[in-house]
Amino acid sequence: LLLELAGAELIPFSPLASPHLPPKLDGLYIGGGYPELHADRLQGNKSLRDDIKSFSKAGGIVLAECGGLMFLSQKIFLSKNEAAREMCGVLPF
């Protein structure tokens, strides 16, 4: 609501279902959540992960909190007995 009051047009997308970022974004906000519960589906959405990384590398503004920040990381480790799941790779950790 505050972003909209400031004049932002919010364009929803789903990291689980959207194959690509919406076109012509000025910024990207990825809220909290539980990526560890959806790690396989997030890893499987490589086209969106690549879009997010490209958007960030091109200088796009990216704001993320909690689970969104985890989604921007290199990988999520669910347990020592499982392989890590690939995430967006925007952050160096």
DSSP file (Angstrom, degrees, kcal/mol; ACC not computed):
  #  RESIDUE AA STRUCTURE BP1 BP2  ACC     N-H-->O    O-->H-N    N-H-->O    O-->H-N    TCO  KAPPA ALPHA  PHI   PSI    X-CA   Y-CA   Z-CA
    1    1 A L     >        0   0    0      0, 0.0     4,-2.6     0, 0.0     5,-0.2   0.000 360.0 360.0 360.0 -43.2    0.0    0.0    0.0
    2    2 A L  H  >  +     0   0    0      1,-0.2     4,-1.5     2,-0.2     6,-0.2   0.901 360.0  50.7 -63.2 -39.7    2.8    2.4    0.9
    3    3 A L  H  4>S+     0   0    0      1,-0.2     5,-2.7     2,-0.2    -1,-0.2   0.910 111.7  48.1 -63.6 -40.5    4.5    1.8   -2.5
    4    4 A E  H >45S+     0   0    0      1,-0.2     3,-1.6     3,-0.2    -2,-0.2   0.893 108.4  53.7 -66.8 -39.4    1.2    2.5   -4.3
    5    5 A L  H 3<5S+     0   0    0     -4,-2.6    -1,-0.2     1,-0.3    -2,-0.2   0.810 105.6  55.2 -63.6 -28.2    0.6    5.6   -2.3
    6    6 A A  T 3<5S-     0   0    0     -4,-1.5    -1,-0.3    -5,-0.2    -2,-0.2   0.437 130.7 -95.9 -83.9   0.6    4.1    6.8   -3.4
    7    7 A G  T < 5S+     0   0    0     -3,-1.6    -3,-0.2     1,-0.3     2,-0.2   0.477  75.3 144.2 103.4   2.9    3.1    6.3   -7.1
    8    8 A A      < -     0   0    0     -5,-2.7     2,-0.7    -6,-0.2    -1,-0.3  -0.521  43.7-141.2 -77.5 142.0    4.4    2.8   -7.7
    9    9 A E        -     0   0    0     -2,-0.2     2,-0.5     2,-0.0    -1,-0.0  -0.921  19.7-146.1 -98.4 117.3    2.5    0.4  -10.0
   10   10 A L        -     0   0    0     -2,-0.7    -6,-0.0     1,-0.0    -2,-0.0  -0.731  13.7-170.0 -90.2 128.3    2.7   -3.0   -8.5
   11   11 A I        -     0   0    0     -2,-0.5    -2,-0.0    11,-0.0     2,-0.0  -0.937  17.4-141.9-118.9 106.3    2.9   -5.9  -11.0
   12   12 A P        +     0   0    0      0, 0.0     2,-0.3     0, 0.0    -2,-0.0  -0.320  26.2 165.9 -71.6 150.3    2.5   -9.3   -9.3
   13   13 A F        -     0   0    0      8,-0.0     8,-0.1     5,-0.0     3,-0.1  -0.952  29.2-126.2-150.9 164.4    4.4  -12.4  -10.4
   14   14 A S     >  -     0   0    0     -2,-0.3     4,-2.8     1,-0.1     3,-0.2  -0.963   1.7-155.6-120.5 120.9    5.0  -15.8   -8.8
   15   15 A P  T  4 S+     0   0    0      0, 0.0    30,-0.1     0, 0.0    -1,-0.1   0.732 101.6  48.7 -61.4 -19.6    8.5  -17.2   -8.3
   16   16 A L  T  4 S+     0   0    0     -3,-0.1    32,-0.0    32,-0.0    28,-0.0   0.792 128.5  16.0 -87.6 -30.4    6.8  -20.6   -8.3
   17   17 A A  T  4 S+     0   0    0     -3,-0.2    -1,-0.0    28,-0.0    25,-0.0   0.700  97.1  92.1-120.3 -26.6    4.7  -20.2  -11.4
   18   18 A S     <  -     0   0    0     -4,-2.8    30,-0.1     1,-0.2     3,-0.0  -0.613  53.8-158.9 -79.4 124.6    5.8  -17.3  -13.6
   19   19 A P  S    S+     0   0    0      0, 0.0     2,-0.3     0, 0.0    -1,-0.2   0.729  75.3  15.1 -74.8 -19.3    8.3  -18.4  -16.2
   20   20 A H  S    S-     0   0    0     28,-0.1    28,-0.2    30,-0.1    27,-0.0  -0.968  85.6 -95.1-146.5 160.2    9.7  -14.9  -16.6
   21   21 A L        -     0   0    0     -2,-0.3     3,-0.1    26,-0.2    -8,-0.0  -0.458  54.4 -95.5 -67.6 149.5    9.7  -11.5  -15.0
   22   22 A P        -     0   0    0      0, 0.0     3,-0.4     0, 0.0    -1,-0.1  -0.359  52.2 -99.7 -60.5 151.2    7.1   -9.1  -16.2
   23   23 A P  S    S+     0   0    0      0, 0.0    -3,-0.0     0, 0.0     0, 0.0  -0.308  94.0  20.0 -73.7 158.5    8.5   -6.7  -18.9
   24   24 A K  S    S+     0   0    0      1,-0.2     2,-0.3    -3,-0.1     0, 0.0   0.853  76.8 172.7  57.5  46.4    9.7   -3.2  -18.3
   25   25 A L        -     0   0    0     -3,-0.4    -1,-0.2     1,-0.1     3,-0.1  -0.616  27.6-165.7 -83.7 144.1   10.2   -3.3  -14.6
   26   26 A D  S    S-     0   0    0      1,-0.3    35,-0.8    -2,-0.3     2,-0.3   0.664  76.6  -2.4 -94.4 -24.0   11.8   -0.4  -12.7
   27   27 A G  E     -a   61   0A   0     33,-0.1     2,-0.4     2,-0.0    -1,-0.3  -0.970  63.0-133.2-159.9 167.8   12.3   -2.4   -9.6
   28   28 A L  E     -a   62   0A   0     33,-2.3    35,-3.1    -2,-0.3     2,-0.5  -0.993  12.7-170.4-135.8 125.7   11.8   -5.8   -8.1
   29   29 A Y  E     -a   63   0A   0     -2,-0.4     2,-0.6    33,-0.2    35,-0.2  -0.977   1.6-174.1-117.1 124.4   10.4   -6.6   -4.6
   30   30 A I  E     -a   64   0A   0     33,-2.6    35,-1.8    -2,-0.5    38,-0.2  -0.950  17.0-155.4-119.4 109.5   10.6  -10.2   -3.4
   31   31 A G        -     0   0    0     -2,-0.6    37,-0.1    33,-0.2    -2,-0.0   0.013  27.1 -73.2 -75.7-177.3    8.8  -10.5    0.0
   32   32 A G        +     0   0    0     35,-0.2     2,-0.3    36,-0.1    -1,-0.2  -0.133  62.9 125.9 -71.6 171.3    9.3  -13.0    2.7
   33   33 A G        -     0   0    0     32,-0.0    34,-0.3     0, 0.0     3,-0.1  -0.967  64.8 -73.8 166.4-160.0    8.2  -16.6    2.6
   34   34 A Y    >>  +     0   0    0     -2,-0.3     3,-1.8     1,-0.1     4,-0.6  -0.668  41.4 170.2-129.4  76.2    9.6  -20.1    3.0
   35   35 A P  G >4 S+     0   0    0      0, 0.0     3,-0.9     0, 0.0     7,-0.2   0.778  76.3  67.5 -61.4 -25.0   11.7  -21.0    0.0
   36   36 A E  G 34 S+     0   0    0      1,-0.2     3,-0.4     2,-0.2     4,-0.2   0.790  97.8  53.3 -65.6 -24.8   13.0  -24.1    1.8
   37   37 A L  G <4 S+     0   0    0     -3,-1.8    -1,-0.2     1,-0.2     3,-0.1   0.671 121.3  30.5 -79.8 -16.9    9.5  -25.5    1.5
   38   38 A H  S <X S+     0   0    0     -3,-0.9     4,-2.7    -4,-0.6     5,-0.2   0.053  80.2 126.3-126.5  22.3    9.4  -24.9   -2.2
   39   39 A A  H  > S+     0   0    0     -3,-0.4     4,-2.7     1,-0.2     5,-0.2   0.846  73.0  51.1 -57.9 -39.8   13.1  -25.3   -3.0
   40   40 A D  H  > S+     0   0    0      2,-0.2     4,-2.0     1,-0.2    -1,-0.2   0.925 113.1  44.9 -65.2 -43.2   12.6  -27.9   -5.7
   41   41 A R  H  > S+     0   0    0     -3,-0.2     4,-0.9     2,-0.2    -2,-0.2   0.896 114.1  49.5 -67.8 -39.6   10.0  -25.8   -7.6
   42   42 A L  H >< S+     0   0    0     -4,-2.7     3,-0.8    -7,-0.2     7,-0.2   0.929 111.8  48.4 -64.2 -44.2   12.1  -22.7   -7.3
   43   43 A Q  H 3< S+     0   0    0     -4,-2.7    -1,-0.2    -5,-0.2    -2,-0.2   0.880 108.4  55.7 -61.6 -37.1   15.2  -24.5   -8.5
   44   44 A G  H 3< S+     0   0    0     -4,-2.0     2,-1.3     1,-0.2     3,-0.3   0.687  90.4  75.1 -70.4 -18.5   13.1  -25.9  -11.4
   45   45 A N    <X  +     0   0    0     -4,-0.9     4,-2.1    -3,-0.8     3,-0.4  -0.422  56.8 152.5 -91.9  60.3   12.1  -22.4  -12.5
   46   46 A K  H  >  +     0   0    0     -2,-1.3     4,-2.9     1,-0.2     5,-0.2   0.838  63.8  60.1 -61.8 -36.4   15.5  -21.6  -14.1
   47   47 A S  H  > S+     0   0    0     -3,-0.3     4,-1.9     1,-0.2    -1,-0.2   0.908 109.5  42.6 -62.3 -40.8   14.1  -19.1  -16.6
   48   48 A L  H  > S+     0   0    0     -3,-0.4     4,-2.6     2,-0.2    -1,-0.2   0.916 113.1  52.4 -70.4 -42.1   12.8  -16.9  -13.9
   49   49 A R  H  X S+     0   0    0     -4,-2.1     4,-2.2     1,-0.2    -2,-0.2   0.913 110.7  48.4 -58.6 -42.0   15.9  -17.3  -11.8
   50   50 A D  H  X S+     0   0    0     -4,-2.9     4,-2.6     2,-0.2    -1,-0.2   0.896 109.7  52.6 -64.9 -40.2   18.0  -16.3  -14.8
   51   51 A D  H  X S+     0   0    0     -4,-1.9     4,-2.7    -5,-0.2    -2,-0.2   0.918 109.8  48.5 -60.5 -44.0   15.7  -13.2  -15.4
   52   52 A I  H  X S+     0   0    0     -4,-2.6     4,-2.2     2,-0.2    -2,-0.2   0.919 112.6  47.6 -64.3 -43.6   16.1  -12.1  -11.8
   53   53 A K  H  X S+     0   0    0     -4,-2.2     4,-2.7    -5,-0.2    -2,-0.2   0.917 113.8  47.5 -64.4 -42.8   19.9  -12.4  -12.0
   54   54 A S  H  X S+     0   0    0     -4,-2.6     4,-1.9     2,-0.2     6,-0.2   0.905 110.3  52.6 -64.1 -41.7   20.1  -10.6  -15.3
   55   55 A F  H  <>S+     0   0    0     -4,-2.7     5,-2.5    -5,-0.2    -2,-0.2   0.920 113.0  44.6 -59.5 -45.0   17.8   -7.8  -14.0
   56   56 A S  H ><5S+     0   0    0     -4,-2.2     3,-1.9     1,-0.2    -2,-0.2   0.927 111.7  51.3 -66.2 -46.3   20.1   -7.3  -11.0
   57   57 A K  H 3<5S+     0   0    0     -4,-2.7    -1,-0.2     1,-0.3    -2,-0.2   0.799 104.5  58.8 -62.4 -28.5   23.3   -7.5  -13.0
   58   58 A A  T 3<5S-     0   0    0     -4,-1.9    -1,-0.3    -5,-0.2    -2,-0.2   0.419 129.0 -96.4 -81.4   2.9   21.9   -4.8  -15.4
   59   59 A G  T < 5 +     0   0    0     -3,-1.9    -3,-0.2     1,-0.3    -2,-0.2   0.549  69.0 159.2  96.3   8.3   21.5   -2.5  -12.4
   60   60 A G      < -     0   0    0     -5,-2.5     2,-0.4    -6,-0.2    -1,-0.3  -0.350  47.7-108.6 -64.3 145.1   17.9   -3.1  -11.7
   61   61 A I  E     -a   27   0A   0    -35,-0.8   -33,-2.3    -2,-0.0     2,-0.4  -0.628  39.7-174.3 -77.1 126.0   16.8   -2.2   -8.2
   62   62 A V  E     -a   28   0A   0     -2,-0.4     2,-0.4   -35,-0.2   -33,-0.2  -0.988   9.3-179.1-127.9 125.2   16.1   -5.3   -6.1
   63   63 A L  E     +a   29   0A   0    -35,-3.1   -33,-2.6    -2,-0.4     2,-0.3  -0.990  12.3 167.7-121.6 128.0   14.6   -5.3   -2.6
   64   64 A A  E     -a   30   0A   0     -2,-0.4     2,-0.4   -35,-0.2   -33,-0.2  -0.986  14.9-162.8-140.7 150.1   14.1   -8.6   -0.8
   65   65 A E    >   -     0   0    0    -35,-1.8     3,-2.5    -2,-0.3     4,-0.1  -0.989  54.9 -37.5-134.5 145.3   13.3   -9.6    2.7
   66   66 A C  T >> S+     0   0    0     -2,-0.4     4,-1.8     1,-0.3     3,-0.5  -0.185 135.3  15.1  49.4-112.9   13.6  -12.9    4.7
   67   67 A G  H 3> S+     0   0    0    -34,-0.3     4,-2.1     1,-0.2    -1,-0.3   0.822 127.4  58.2 -61.5 -31.3   12.7  -15.7    2.3
   68   68 A G  H <> S+     0   0    0     -3,-2.5     4,-1.2     2,-0.2    -1,-0.2   0.884 104.9  50.5 -63.6 -38.2   13.1  -13.4   -0.7
   69   69 A L  H <> S+     0   0    0     -3,-0.5     4,-0.5     1,-0.2     3,-0.3   0.890 108.6  51.8 -66.1 -39.4   16.7  -12.7    0.4
   70   70 A M  H >< S+     0   0    0     -4,-1.8     3,-1.2     1,-0.2    -2,-0.2   0.889 105.4  56.0 -62.2 -38.5   17.3  -16.5    0.6
   71   71 A F  H 3< S+     0   0    0     -4,-2.1    17,-2.3     1,-0.3    18,-0.3   0.810 103.7  54.7 -63.7 -30.1   15.9  -16.8   -3.0
   72   72 A L  H 3< S+     0   0    0     -4,-1.2    19,-2.4    -3,-0.3    18,-1.5   0.599  92.8  96.9 -78.6 -10.9   18.5  -14.3   -4.2
   73   73 A S  S << S-     0   0    0     -3,-1.2    16,-2.7    -4,-0.5    17,-0.3  -0.051  88.2-107.4 -71.3 177.8   21.3  -16.4   -2.7
   74   74 A Q  S    S-     0   0    0      1,-0.3    13,-2.7    15,-0.2     2,-0.3   0.943  91.0 -12.2 -69.2 -50.0   23.5  -18.9   -4.6
   75   75 A K  E     -B   86   0B   0     18,-0.3     2,-0.5    11,-0.3    -1,-0.3  -0.968  55.9-131.6-150.2 158.7   21.9  -22.0   -3.1
   76   76 A I  E     -B   85   0B   0      9,-2.4     9,-2.8    -2,-0.3     2,-0.6  -0.984  17.7-152.3-116.1 128.5   19.7  -23.2   -0.3
   77   77 A F        +     0   0    0     -2,-0.5     7,-0.1     7,-0.2     3,-0.1  -0.892  14.0 179.8-100.0 118.0   20.9  -26.1    1.8
   78   78 A L        -     0   0    0     -2,-0.6     2,-0.3     1,-0.3    -1,-0.2   0.840  66.3 -19.8 -88.3 -36.6   18.0  -28.1    3.3
   79   79 A S    >   -     0   0    0      3,-0.3     3,-1.3     4,-0.1    -1,-0.3  -0.975  62.4-105.3-162.7 164.6   20.0  -30.7    5.2
   80   80 A K  T 3  S+     0   0    0     -2,-0.3     4,-0.1     1,-0.2    -1,-0.0   0.663 118.3  56.5 -70.4 -13.8   23.4  -32.2    5.3
   81   81 A N  T 3  S+     0   0    0      2,-0.1     2,-0.3    -3,-0.0    -1,-0.2   0.401 101.4  65.7 -97.5   1.6   22.0  -35.3    3.6
   82   82 A E  S <  S-     0   0    0     -3,-1.3    -3,-0.3     3,-0.0     2,-0.1  -0.897  87.0-104.3-124.8 152.7   20.6  -33.6    0.6
   83   83 A A        -     0   0    0     -2,-0.3    -5,-0.3     1,-0.1    -2,-0.1  -0.458  45.9-103.3 -68.9 145.7   22.1  -31.7   -2.3
   84   84 A A        -     0   0    0     -2,-0.1     2,-0.4    -7,-0.1    -7,-0.2  -0.339  32.5-123.4 -65.9 152.0   21.8  -28.0   -2.2
   85   85 A R  E     -B   76   0B   0     -9,-2.8    -9,-2.4    -3,-0.1     2,-0.2  -0.860  23.6-118.2-100.7 133.8   19.1  -26.4   -4.4
   86   86 A E  E     -B   75   0B   0     -2,-0.4   -11,-0.3   -11,-0.2     2,-0.1  -0.475  35.5-179.3 -70.2 135.6   20.2  -23.7   -6.9
   87   87 A M        -     0   0    0    -13,-2.7   -15,-0.2    -2,-0.2   -16,-0.1  -0.313  49.5 -63.3-117.2-155.5   18.7  -20.3   -6.4
   88   88 A C        -     0   0    0    -17,-2.3   -14,-0.2    -2,-0.1   -16,-0.2   0.799  52.4-141.7 -70.7 -29.9   19.0  -17.0   -8.3
   89   89 A G        +     0   0    0    -16,-2.7   -15,-0.2   -18,-0.3   -16,-0.2   0.737  61.3 126.4  76.3  21.0   22.8  -16.4   -7.6
   90   90 A V        +     0   0    0    -18,-1.5   -17,-0.2   -17,-0.3   -18,-0.1   0.890  64.4  55.0 -76.0 -40.8   22.4  -12.7   -7.2
   91   91 A L  S    S-     0   0    0    -19,-2.4   -17,-0.1   -22,-0.1    -2,-0.0  -0.600  87.9-121.4 -94.9 155.1   24.1  -12.6   -3.8
   92   92 A P              0   0    0      0, 0.0    -1,-0.1     0, 0.0   -19,-0.1   0.418 360.0 360.0 -79.5   4.7   27.6  -14.0   -3.2
   93   93 A F              0   0    0    -19,-0.0   -18,-0.3   -18,-0.0   -20,-0.1   0.385 360.0 360.0-121.0 360.0   26.4  -16.4   -0.5
